[in-house]
Amino acid sequence: MATRNSSKPKPEAVAATGGCLYVVATPIGNLEDISLRALRILKEADVIACEDTRQTQKLLSHFDIPKRLVSYHEHNEITRAPEIVIELEQGAKVALVSDAGTPAISDPGYRLVSLCLRHGIEVVPVPGASAFVAALAASGMPVNEFVFLGFFPARPTARRKALRDLATEPRTIALYEAPHRLLDTLEDALEILGNRPAVIAREITKAFEEFQRGHIEDLLAAAQKRAPRGEITLLIGPPDGHATHADSDANAPGEAKLPLARRVDEIMNARGVDRKAALKQAARERGITRREAYKQLLITRDE
């Protein structure tokens, strides 16, 4: 007679050295999001390596977990990672956490995980909260395939280059952005990617959680009226109609099927704007930059 698998937790895997690194996800806001397994690992660990000892201590105090903490962050990970590996090689069980979410995902952790693997130390993930995954799940955008970028470069030139590299990206784009840079990022995205569907997910799982859905132009107008605050995840969907940048002229519905020059003339006549403004609007509809649209007009004129 067949038996069902037991739901009783199995002992965690441990390498031959006896030491083990647990990569433990912690809540991104709501403390109820921590898993039972994460709590057990934190209680059993010999030491917890954390991004900010003060932040992690708040979490541990809430769940009444007294534990030795060592700091492990982007400014000391080059020297701290080898120190932690020495403890692991001596048989310690170490839990790696970040201030919120999953370590190594836009947070410190890669160096330590990589070093552990090179030294034959077992690395065990303890999954849990992740802001961009939560945002994608509730976004209403296509998420069968997506690309996650972490944080965009802070400098405008590098940010615009990153956006240009995404001009032909047909999948939903997920990234984190600082509140004081969001307006500039939306302006650049509108010009370079066109007026695509987009979502701003703010303060996910926290008291003031908010989702703003629409198109980039809508979100930009809202951000200009009220500057967003808090932790922000920005999602940018494929162009309307799921057409890629390369084939948007052929496949986009309605107005985008018209030849570019004819569409520019239509916009000028209908809205009473000059050719420059009409070209900018037509470029947005096709998900291309104004410069690329201008090149297309020149090519058409030459032909």
FIVO-818830 format. One record per residue (C-alpha): residue number from 1; residue in three letters; x, y, z. Coordinates in steps of 0.2 Angstrom, whole numbers. Last residue first. Layout:
BEGIN
site num: NUM residu: ALA u: X v: Y w: Z
...
// end
This chain:
BEGIN
site num: 303 residu: GLU u: 66 v: 281 w: -256
site num: 302 residu: ASP u: 76 v: 296 w: -249
site num: 301 residu: ARG u: 60 v: 303 w: -240
site num: 300 residu: THR u: 56 v: 286 w: -233
site num: 299 residu: ILE u: 74 v: 285 w: -226
site num: 298 residu: LEU u: 73 v: 302 w: -219
site num: 297 residu: LEU u: 56 v: 298 w: -210
site num: 296 residu: GLN u: 63 v: 282 w: -203
site num: 295 residu: LYS u: 78 v: 292 w: -196
site num: 294 residu: TYR u: 66 v: 304 w: -188
site num: 293 residu: ALA u: 57 v: 290 w: -180
site num: 292 residu: GLU u: 73 v: 283 w: -173
site num: 291 residu: ARG u: 77 v: 300 w: -165
site num: 290 residu: ARG u: 60 v: 302 w: -158
site num: 289 residu: THR u: 63 v: 285 w: -149
site num: 288 residu: ILE u: 53 v: 270 w: -153
site num: 287 residu: GLY u: 38 v: 262 w: -145
site num: 286 residu: ARG u: 27 v: 264 w: -160
site num: 285 residu: GLU u: 14 v: 275 w: -151
site num: 284 residu: ARG u: 28 v: 285 w: -143
site num: 283 residu: ALA u: 36 v: 288 w: -160
site num: 282 residu: ALA u: 20 v: 295 w: -167
site num: 281 residu: GLN u: 19 v: 307 w: -152
site num: 280 residu: LYS u: 36 v: 313 w: -154
site num: 279 residu: LEU u: 34 v: 315 w: -173
site num: 278 residu: ALA u: 18 v: 326 w: -170
site num: 277 residu: ALA u: 28 v: 337 w: -158
site num: 276 residu: LYS u: 42 v: 340 w: -170
site num: 275 residu: ARG u: 29 v: 342 w: -185
site num: 274 residu: ASP u: 20 v: 356 w: -176
site num: 273 residu: VAL u: 4 v: 354 w: -167
site num: 272 residu: GLY u: -14 v: 357 w: -173
site num: 271 residu: ARG u: -21 v: 342 w: -165
site num: 270 residu: ALA u: -30 v: 333 w: -179
site num: 269 residu: ASN u: -20 v: 341 w: -193
site num: 268 residu: MET u: -3 v: 338 w: -185
site num: 267 residu: ILE u: -7 v: 321 w: -179
site num: 266 residu: GLU u: -13 v: 315 w: -196
site num: 265 residu: ASP u: 3 v: 322 w: -204
site num: 264 residu: VAL u: 13 v: 312 w: -192
site num: 263 residu: ARG u: 3 v: 296 w: -196
site num: 262 residu: ARG u: 6 v: 298 w: -214
site num: 261 residu: ALA u: 25 v: 300 w: -212
site num: 260 residu: LEU u: 25 v: 284 w: -201
site num: 259 residu: PRO u: 15 v: 273 w: -213
site num: 258 residu: LEU u: -1 v: 268 w: -204
site num: 257 residu: LYS u: -2 v: 252 w: -194
site num: 256 residu: ALA u: 3 v: 262 w: -178
site num: 255 residu: GLU u: -14 v: 271 w: -179
site num: 254 residu: GLY u: -25 v: 255 w: -176
site num: 253 residu: PRO u: -16 v: 240 w: -169
site num: 252 residu: ALA u: 3 v: 237 w: -168
site num: 251 residu: ASN u: 9 v: 222 w: -179
site num: 250 residu: ALA u: 19 v: 229 w: -193
site num: 249 residu: ASP u: 25 v: 245 w: -185
site num: 248 residu: SER u: 28 v: 236 w: -169
site num: 247 residu: ASP u: 40 v: 223 w: -177
site num: 246 residu: ALA u: 57 v: 228 w: -171
site num: 245 residu: HIS u: 51 v: 236 w: -154
site num: 244 residu: THR u: 41 v: 220 w: -150
site num: 243 residu: ALA u: 22 v: 219 w: -152
site num: 242 residu: HIS u: 13 v: 214 w: -136
site num: 241 residu: GLY u: -3 v: 223 w: -142
site num: 240 residu: ASP u: 3 v: 238 w: -132
site num: 239 residu: PRO u: 22 v: 238 w: -130
site num: 238 residu: PRO u: 28 v: 226 w: -118
site num: 237 residu: GLY u: 26 v: 230 w: -99
site num: 236 residu: ILE u: 37 v: 241 w: -88
site num: 235 residu: LEU u: 37 v: 237 w: -69
site num: 234 residu: LEU u: 44 v: 249 w: -57
site num: 233 residu: THR u: 47 v: 243 w: -39
site num: 232 residu: ILE u: 48 v: 257 w: -26
site num: 231 residu: GLU u: 52 v: 258 w: -7
site num: 230 residu: GLY u: 46 v: 274 w: 1
site num: 229 residu: ARG u: 40 v: 290 w: -7
site num: 228 residu: PRO u: 32 v: 296 w: -23
site num: 227 residu: ALA u: 32 v: 314 w: -28
site num: 226 residu: ARG u: 14 v: 320 w: -30
site num: 225 residu: LYS u: 9 v: 331 w: -46
site num: 224 residu: GLN u: 25 v: 326 w: -56
site num: 223 residu: ALA u: 23 v: 308 w: -51
site num: 222 residu: ALA u: 5 v: 307 w: -57
site num: 221 residu: ALA u: 10 v: 314 w: -74
site num: 220 residu: LEU u: 24 v: 302 w: -75
site num: 219 residu: LEU u: 13 v: 287 w: -70
site num: 218 residu: ASP u: 0 v: 292 w: -84
site num: 217 residu: GLU u: 14 v: 294 w: -97
site num: 216 residu: ILE u: 21 v: 277 w: -92
site num: 215 residu: HIS u: 5 v: 269 w: -95
site num: 214 residu: GLY u: -8 v: 264 w: -82
site num: 213 residu: ARG u: -7 v: 256 w: -65
site num: 212 residu: GLN u: -2 v: 264 w: -48
site num: 211 residu: PHE u: -1 v: 251 w: -34
site num: 210 residu: GLU u: 1 v: 256 w: -16
site num: 209 residu: GLU u: 6 v: 249 w: 1
site num: 208 residu: PHE u: 5 v: 262 w: 15
site num: 207 residu: ALA u: 5 v: 250 w: 29
site num: 206 residu: LYS u: 18 v: 239 w: 22
site num: 205 residu: THR u: 17 v: 223 w: 11
site num: 204 residu: ILE u: 24 v: 232 w: -4
site num: 203 residu: GLU u: 29 v: 250 w: 0
site num: 202 residu: ARG u: 26 v: 256 w: -18
site num: 201 residu: ALA u: 22 v: 246 w: -34
site num: 200 residu: ILE u: 23 v: 258 w: -49
site num: 199 residu: VAL u: 15 v: 249 w: -64
site num: 198 residu: ALA u: 18 v: 252 w: -83
site num: 197 residu: PRO u: 10 v: 250 w: -100
site num: 196 residu: ARG u: 21 v: 257 w: -113
site num: 195 residu: ASN u: 22 v: 275 w: -119
site num: 194 residu: GLY u: 38 v: 274 w: -129
site num: 193 residu: LEU u: 54 v: 265 w: -124
site num: 192 residu: ILE u: 66 v: 279 w: -127
site num: 191 residu: GLU u: 56 v: 295 w: -123
site num: 190 residu: LEU u: 44 v: 287 w: -110
site num: 189 residu: ALA u: 58 v: 278 w: -102
site num: 188 residu: ASP u: 68 v: 294 w: -100
site num: 187 residu: GLU u: 54 v: 303 w: -92
site num: 186 residu: LEU u: 50 v: 289 w: -81
site num: 185 residu: THR u: 68 v: 287 w: -75
site num: 184 residu: ASP u: 69 v: 306 w: -72
site num: 183 residu: LEU u: 53 v: 305 w: -61
site num: 182 residu: LEU u: 59 v: 290 w: -52
site num: 181 residu: ARG u: 76 v: 297 w: -47
site num: 180 residu: HIS u: 71 v: 304 w: -30
site num: 179 residu: PRO u: 60 v: 289 w: -25
site num: 178 residu: ALA u: 75 v: 277 w: -28
site num: 177 residu: GLU u: 71 v: 264 w: -41
site num: 176 residu: TYR u: 70 v: 245 w: -42
site num: 175 residu: LEU u: 67 v: 235 w: -58
site num: 174 residu: ALA u: 55 v: 224 w: -67
site num: 173 residu: ILE u: 54 v: 223 w: -86
site num: 172 residu: THR u: 40 v: 214 w: -94
site num: 171 residu: ARG u: 46 v: 204 w: -110
site num: 170 residu: PRO u: 48 v: 211 w: -128
site num: 169 residu: GLU u: 65 v: 219 w: -125
site num: 168 residu: THR u: 69 v: 228 w: -141
site num: 167 residu: ALA u: 72 v: 245 w: -133
site num: 166 residu: LEU u: 80 v: 237 w: -118
site num: 165 residu: ASP u: 98 v: 242 w: -123
site num: 164 residu: ARG u: 91 v: 260 w: -125
site num: 163 residu: LEU u: 85 v: 260 w: -107
site num: 162 residu: ALA u: 102 v: 254 w: -101
site num: 161 residu: LYS u: 110 v: 268 w: -111
site num: 160 residu: ARG u: 98 v: 281 w: -104
site num: 159 residu: ARG u: 103 v: 275 w: -86
site num: 158 residu: ALA u: 121 v: 276 w: -90
site num: 157 residu: THR u: 120 v: 294 w: -96
site num: 156 residu: PRO u: 108 v: 299 w: -82
site num: 155 residu: ARG u: 120 v: 293 w: -68
site num: 154 residu: ALA u: 111 v: 282 w: -55
site num: 153 residu: PRO u: 112 v: 266 w: -64
site num: 152 residu: PHE u: 96 v: 256 w: -64
site num: 151 residu: PHE u: 93 v: 246 w: -48
site num: 150 residu: GLY u: 89 v: 227 w: -50
site num: 149 residu: LEU u: 87 v: 222 w: -68
site num: 148 residu: PHE u: 74 v: 209 w: -68
site num: 147 residu: VAL u: 68 v: 202 w: -85
site num: 146 residu: PHE u: 51 v: 194 w: -87
site num: 145 residu: GLU u: 43 v: 179 w: -95
site num: 144 residu: ASN u: 26 v: 171 w: -90
site num: 143 residu: VAL u: 23 v: 188 w: -82
site num: 142 residu: PRO u: 12 v: 197 w: -93
site num: 141 residu: MET u: 5 v: 212 w: -83
site num: 140 residu: GLY u: -9 v: 212 w: -70
site num: 139 residu: SER u: 4 v: 219 w: -57
site num: 138 residu: ALA u: -1 v: 208 w: -42
site num: 137 residu: ALA u: 11 v: 194 w: -46
site num: 136 residu: LEU u: 24 v: 206 w: -53
site num: 135 residu: ALA u: 25 v: 217 w: -38
site num: 134 residu: ALA u: 27 v: 201 w: -26
site num: 133 residu: VAL u: 41 v: 195 w: -37
site num: 132 residu: PHE u: 49 v: 212 w: -37
site num: 131 residu: ALA u: 48 v: 214 w: -18
site num: 130 residu: SER u: 55 v: 197 w: -13
site num: 129 residu: ALA u: 48 v: 187 w: 2
site num: 128 residu: GLY u: 53 v: 170 w: 6
site num: 127 residu: PRO u: 65 v: 156 w: 2
site num: 126 residu: VAL u: 77 v: 147 w: 13
site num: 125 residu: PRO u: 92 v: 143 w: 1
site num: 124 residu: VAL u: 105 v: 131 w: 7
site num: 123 residu: VAL u: 124 v: 133 w: 3
site num: 122 residu: GLU u: 135 v: 118 w: 8
site num: 121 residu: ILE u: 153 v: 122 w: 9
site num: 120 residu: GLY u: 165 v: 115 w: -4
site num: 119 residu: HIS u: 177 v: 129 w: -3
site num: 118 residu: ARG u: 173 v: 136 w: -20
site num: 117 residu: LEU u: 154 v: 135 w: -15
site num: 116 residu: CYS u: 157 v: 145 w: 0
site num: 115 residu: LEU u: 167 v: 159 w: -9
site num: 114 residu: SER u: 152 v: 160 w: -22
site num: 113 residu: VAL u: 139 v: 162 w: -8
site num: 112 residu: LEU u: 150 v: 175 w: 1
site num: 111 residu: ARG u: 153 v: 185 w: -14
site num: 110 residu: TYR u: 135 v: 185 w: -20
site num: 109 residu: GLY u: 128 v: 190 w: -3
site num: 108 residu: PRO u: 125 v: 208 w: -3
site num: 107 residu: ASP u: 108 v: 215 w: -9
site num: 106 residu: SER u: 100 v: 217 w: -26
site num: 105 residu: ILE u: 95 v: 199 w: -25
site num: 104 residu: ALA u: 110 v: 192 w: -15
site num: 103 residu: PRO u: 100 v: 190 w: 1
site num: 102 residu: THR u: 81 v: 189 w: -1
site num: 101 residu: GLY u: 69 v: 202 w: 6
site num: 100 residu: ALA u: 73 v: 215 w: 19
site num: 99 residu: ASP u: 89 v: 221 w: 29
site num: 98 residu: SER u: 98 v: 206 w: 22
site num: 97 residu: VAL u: 101 v: 189 w: 29
site num: 96 residu: LEU u: 114 v: 175 w: 30
site num: 95 residu: ALA u: 112 v: 161 w: 42
site num: 94 residu: VAL u: 128 v: 153 w: 48
site num: 93 residu: LYS u: 130 v: 135 w: 54
site num: 92 residu: ALA u: 147 v: 133 w: 61
site num: 91 residu: GLY u: 158 v: 117 w: 57
site num: 90 residu: GLN u: 176 v: 124 w: 58
site num: 89 residu: GLU u: 175 v: 127 w: 39
site num: 88 residu: LEU u: 159 v: 138 w: 42
site num: 87 residu: GLU u: 169 v: 149 w: 54
site num: 86 residu: ILE u: 183 v: 151 w: 41
site num: 85 residu: VAL u: 170 v: 155 w: 28
site num: 84 residu: ILE u: 164 v: 169 w: 39
site num: 83 residu: GLU u: 181 v: 177 w: 40
site num: 82 residu: PRO u: 183 v: 175 w: 21
site num: 81 residu: ALA u: 167 v: 184 w: 18
site num: 80 residu: ARG u: 171 v: 198 w: 30
site num: 79 residu: THR u: 186 v: 205 w: 20
site num: 78 residu: ILE u: 177 v: 207 w: 3
site num: 77 residu: GLU u: 160 v: 209 w: 11
site num: 76 residu: ASN u: 165 v: 225 w: 21
site num: 75 residu: HIS u: 157 v: 239 w: 11
site num: 74 residu: GLU u: 143 v: 230 w: 3
site num: 73 residu: HIS u: 137 v: 223 w: 19
site num: 72 residu: TYR u: 140 v: 209 w: 32
site num: 71 residu: SER u: 139 v: 213 w: 50
site num: 70 residu: VAL u: 140 v: 199 w: 63
site num: 69 residu: LEU u: 126 v: 194 w: 75
site num: 68 residu: ARG u: 126 v: 182 w: 89
site num: 67 residu: LYS u: 108 v: 177 w: 93
site num: 66 residu: PRO u: 94 v: 179 w: 105
site num: 65 residu: ILE u: 78 v: 175 w: 96
site num: 64 residu: ASP u: 62 v: 182 w: 104
site num: 63 residu: PHE u: 52 v: 184 w: 88
site num: 62 residu: HIS u: 51 v: 203 w: 89
site num: 61 residu: SER u: 68 v: 204 w: 96
site num: 60 residu: LEU u: 75 v: 194 w: 81
site num: 59 residu: LEU u: 67 v: 206 w: 69
site num: 58 residu: LYS u: 73 v: 222 w: 78
site num: 57 residu: GLN u: 90 v: 214 w: 79
site num: 56 residu: THR u: 91 v: 212 w: 60
site num: 55 residu: GLN u: 89 v: 231 w: 58
site num: 54 residu: ARG u: 102 v: 235 w: 71
site num: 53 residu: THR u: 114 v: 223 w: 64
site num: 52 residu: ASP u: 113 v: 230 w: 47
site num: 51 residu: GLU u: 117 v: 219 w: 32
site num: 50 residu: CYS u: 117 v: 203 w: 42
site num: 49 residu: ALA u: 127 v: 188 w: 46
site num: 48 residu: ILE u: 118 v: 177 w: 59
site num: 47 residu: VAL u: 129 v: 166 w: 70
site num: 46 residu: ASP u: 127 v: 148 w: 77
site num: 45 residu: ALA u: 111 v: 146 w: 68
site num: 44 residu: GLU u: 97 v: 135 w: 76
site num: 43 residu: LYS u: 85 v: 150 w: 80
site num: 42 residu: LEU u: 88 v: 158 w: 63
site num: 41 residu: ILE u: 85 v: 141 w: 55
site num: 40 residu: ARG u: 68 v: 139 w: 64
site num: 39 residu: LEU u: 62 v: 156 w: 61
site num: 38 residu: ALA u: 66 v: 154 w: 42
site num: 37 residu: ARG u: 57 v: 137 w: 42
site num: 36 residu: LEU u: 41 v: 145 w: 50
site num: 35 residu: SER u: 41 v: 157 w: 36
site num: 34 residu: ILE u: 42 v: 176 w: 38
site num: 33 residu: ASP u: 28 v: 185 w: 30
site num: 32 residu: GLU u: 20 v: 190 w: 47
site num: 31 residu: LEU u: 33 v: 203 w: 49
site num: 30 residu: ASN u: 25 v: 214 w: 36
site num: 29 residu: GLY u: 38 v: 225 w: 28
site num: 28 residu: ILE u: 51 v: 216 w: 16
site num: 27 residu: PRO u: 50 v: 200 w: 27
site num: 26 residu: THR u: 66 v: 190 w: 28
site num: 25 residu: ALA u: 74 v: 178 w: 16
site num: 24 residu: VAL u: 87 v: 166 w: 23
site num: 23 residu: VAL u: 103 v: 161 w: 13
site num: 22 residu: TYR u: 108 v: 146 w: 25
site num: 21 residu: LEU u: 127 v: 143 w: 25
site num: 20 residu: CYS u: 132 v: 126 w: 31
site num: 19 residu: GLY u: 147 v: 119 w: 42
site num: 18 residu: GLY u: 149 v: 101 w: 46
site num: 17 residu: THR u: 164 v: 99 w: 34
site num: 16 residu: ALA u: 155 v: 85 w: 25
site num: 15 residu: ALA u: 141 v: 97 w: 20
site num: 14 residu: VAL u: 125 v: 99 w: 29
site num: 13 residu: ALA u: 107 v: 96 w: 22
site num: 12 residu: GLU u: 93 v: 102 w: 34
site num: 11 residu: PRO u: 84 v: 89 w: 44
site num: 10 residu: LYS u: 67 v: 85 w: 36
site num: 9 residu: PRO u: 52 v: 95 w: 41
site num: 8 residu: LYS u: 37 v: 83 w: 45
site num: 7 residu: SER u: 24 v: 84 w: 30
site num: 6 residu: SER u: 26 v: 65 w: 28
site num: 5 residu: ASN u: 25 v: 59 w: 10
site num: 4 residu: ARG u: 10 v: 48 w: 7
site num: 3 residu: THR u: 10 v: 30 w: 8
site num: 2 residu: ALA u: 7 v: 17 w: -5
site num: 1 residu: MET u: 0 v: 0 w: 0
// end
